[in-house]
Amino acid sequence: LVAGGHDVTLLTNWAADTFVEARQRYDFLELPRGITVSGEVKAIKPDRRIYDHHAATFGLVPAATLFIDDSQKNVDGAKAAGWQAVLFTNAEALRKSLAE
């Protein structure tokens, strides 16, 4: 998605201390425009506060933003916060959802 020119941000339920190590290990975490880490903002998906915080931090309009997650409760939380959202089940299903 980043290589295709899409504006990508990450919203993760990762602990603050272990996310520092993850960023050192996984280069792809440097690709998105920004990342909200639940352990840093003291809110966790599907709590509405983390979606609102992420949108405000990165200037996102929730209704024009697509949230992708592998947890139905997090997808439901994003939808409740006004975001478009899809459940990730596999790469092919995601490609189809993105095309639609």
VENNORKA-V919490 format. One record per residue. N is the residue number from 0. RES is the residue in one letter. PHI is phi in whole degrees, 0 to 359 (none if undefined). BURIAL is + if it has 16 or more other ideal C-beta (glycine too) atoms within 10 Angstrom, else -. Layout:
BEGIN
N|RES|PHI|BURIAL ; N|RES|PHI|BURIAL
END
This chain:
BEGIN
0|L|none|- ; 1|V|297|- ; 2|A|298|- ; 3|G|278|- ; 4|G|91|- ; 5|H|279|- ; 6|D|280|- ; 7|V|244|+ ; 8|T|232|+ ; 9|L|244|- ; 10|L|231|+ ; 11|T|234|+ ; 12|N|268|+ ; 13|W|264|+ ; 14|A|290|- ; 15|A|300|- ; 16|D|290|- ; 17|T|284|- ; 18|F|291|+ ; 19|V|301|- ; 20|E|294|- ; 21|A|299|- ; 22|R|297|- ; 23|Q|287|- ; 24|R|275|- ; 25|Y|243|- ; 26|D|301|- ; 27|F|298|- ; 28|L|289|- ; 29|E|269|- ; 30|L|286|- ; 31|P|291|+ ; 32|R|296|- ; 33|G|188|- ; 34|I|220|+ ; 35|T|256|+ ; 36|V|252|+ ; 37|S|305|+ ; 38|G|296|+ ; 39|E|273|- ; 40|V|260|- ; 41|K|61|- ; 42|A|213|+ ; 43|I|225|- ; 44|K|300|+ ; 45|P|263|+ ; 46|D|299|+ ; 47|R|306|- ; 48|R|302|- ; 49|I|288|+ ; 50|Y|293|+ ; 51|D|297|- ; 52|H|298|+ ; 53|H|298|+ ; 54|A|299|+ ; 55|A|294|- ; 56|T|299|- ; 57|F|253|+ ; 58|G|64|- ; 59|L|268|+ ; 60|V|264|- ; 61|P|309|+ ; 62|A|294|- ; 63|A|253|- ; 64|T|242|+ ; 65|L|260|- ; 66|F|256|+ ; 67|I|238|+ ; 68|D|208|+ ; 69|D|266|- ; 70|S|241|- ; 71|Q|300|- ; 72|K|295|- ; 73|N|287|+ ; 74|V|298|+ ; 75|D|297|- ; 76|G|297|+ ; 77|A|296|+ ; 78|K|298|+ ; 79|A|296|- ; 80|A|272|+ ; 81|G|94|+ ; 82|W|274|+ ; 83|Q|281|- ; 84|A|206|+ ; 85|V|227|+ ; 86|L|274|+ ; 87|F|278|- ; 88|T|243|- ; 89|N|194|- ; 90|A|297|- ; 91|E|295|- ; 92|A|296|- ; 93|L|294|- ; 94|R|304|- ; 95|K|296|- ; 96|S|299|- ; 97|L|294|- ; 98|A|294|- ; 99|E|287|-
END
